[in-house]
Amino acid sequence: MKRTQWAVVVGLMLVVLGSLMTLACSSRGPHNDVDQAAIEANIRSQIATHYPGETFDIKIDVTEGGTVTLGGTVNDADKRTRIGDIARETPGVRRVVNNIEVKT
């Protein structure tokens, strides 16, 4: 793996760790802005783990109620499905709306 790719992976992991630490120290409301940021960071980290070295133009919106809406494009249907599954498996996510389009 190239040095730049490692830097991206390490940077994402630091964002996730920082978000999770903030979440652990925050108030325990059902969902708040910190929860939303942590969920998004966790999803992005998992995508980077499953697809190392690949970049995607994906938008992730997380609502206070735990609904994740995915948007953007990928180059095949399997990636669209797997990214949706990653989002569904993320702690704190209650529902996923997968609007990712497949480039043809």
N, C-alpha and C positions, 0 to 999 in steps of 0.2 A: 504494500500500500504506500502510495506517495506521501511525502511529508505534509502536503497541503490537505490531503484526505484525512490523515490522522488528526490534523489540527481541527478540522471540521467536526469529526467524531468526538474528540475530546471537548471541544467547545459546546457541542450539544449536550454531552453528558454533564458538564458543569452547569449548564442552564437548568437541566432537569433536577440535578442535586440541589441547586440553589432554590428552585421553586418548591421542591419537596420540603426543604428545611424551613422555608417561609411558611409553607402550609402547616407544618407541624407546630409552629409557634403562633399561628394566627388563631382568631376566634373560631369556635366550632359551629358556625352557622351551617345550614344545610348545603349551601353553595354560595361562594362569594367570588370576587374578582381573582383572588389568589388561587382558588380552586380551578377557575377557568384557565388561567395561565399555566398552572401545573399540568392540567389535562392536555392542553395543546402541546406543551413541551414534551410530555411523555409520549404522545402519539408521534411527534416528529422524531424523537429519539428512536422509537421502535422501528419507524420506517427506515431510518438511516442504518439501523442494525440489520434489518432484513435485506436491504439493498445497498450494501456498502459501495461507495464510489459513484452511485447514481444520484442524479438530482432530478427533482420533480417540481413542476409548477402547480403546487397544490395549496389551496386555501382551506384553513380549518377554522370554523367558527364554533365556539362553545357557549351555550346559554347557561344561565344560572340554574336551570332545572336539569342540566346534565345532557342536553341534546347537542350532538355534534353534527354539523353540516360540513360535508366535504365538497370541494369544488376544484376545478382545474382540469388538466389533461394528463394522460399517460399514454404509452404507446402500445399497450395490449390489455385485453380484458382480464387476464389473470392478475395483473398488478392492480387493476381497479378493485377487483374482488378482495385481494389480500390486504390492501390498504384499508378497505372497509372493515374487514375482520379485525385488523389491528386496532382500529378505533373502537369497535364493539367490545374487545377484550380489555380495554384500558379501564382501570379502576376509576369510578366516579361517573362513567358514561352510562346513561340510561337508554339512550336512543341514538341511532345513526341515520342520517339522511345522506346517502351517497350520490352526489351529483357530479362525480368525476366522469369526464368524457374520455372515450378512447379515440386517439388520433388514427385515422386510416390512411 
